[in-house]
């Protein structure tokens, strides 16, 4: 699959890094500046869907105090 990214060099680098965490990036082209006095340009990525899904890490915190849902029709005041 081929993806075209357009933006500044810094924006494209940041997005390409994020895409690499989800997709298998096979090839990245050089930065092609847009015509005229633009600071924008484009980069082409060749990517594939990874054969194994990415590992997702989540941090969680355990609450020691149990909270109950308010009863219907009553507004909880704190």
N, C-alpha and C positions, 0 to 999 in steps of 0.2 A: 504494500500500500504506500502511496506517496502523499505526503502532507506538505503544504506550503505554509510557512510562518512569515508574517509580515509585521514589522515594527522596528524599533531601534535595535542595535546589536545587543545591548544589555537585556532588553525585554525578550528577544528571541533566545538568548542563552539561558535565561531563567525558565522559559516555557519548555525548551528542549530538555532541560534537566528534569523537570517535572514529568514530562512525557516518558522519559527513559525509566522512570520508576514504575510505570504502568505497562508500557509497551516495549518490545524488543527493538531497539534502534539499530538498524543494520548499516545505515550510511547517512552522513550529514554533509551537505554541500557547503561551499564557501559562502560568505555573505555577499549578496549582489545588491549594490546600492540602487535605489530608485532614480529615475531620470530627474534632471532639474536640480533645484536647490534643496531637495528633500533630505532630511536626516534619517529617513526610513529606508529600509531595504527588505530583502527576503532571503530565506534559507529554505532549502528543500530537504525533507527527511524521508528516508525509506524505512518503513517500520513493518513489524509483523506482530500478530497477537502471540504472546508467549505461550509455550506449551504447558507450563505450570503456572497456576495463578500466583500473583505476588503475595507475600506474607504481609499481613496487616497487623500492626501492633497498636494496642489501645491501652491507655493508662486510666485506671479507675480508682476512686477513693470510696472507702466504705464508711457510710454514715452510722454512727453508734446509736443515735437517737432515731427511733421510728416515728415517722410522720403519718398522720391519718388524713384522708381526703375530707374536705368540708362536706357537711350534709347538704343535700340539694335544697335550694331556696333560702339558705342562710349565708350571709356574708361574713367572712372571717375578718375580725379586726385584730390588728397587731400593734 
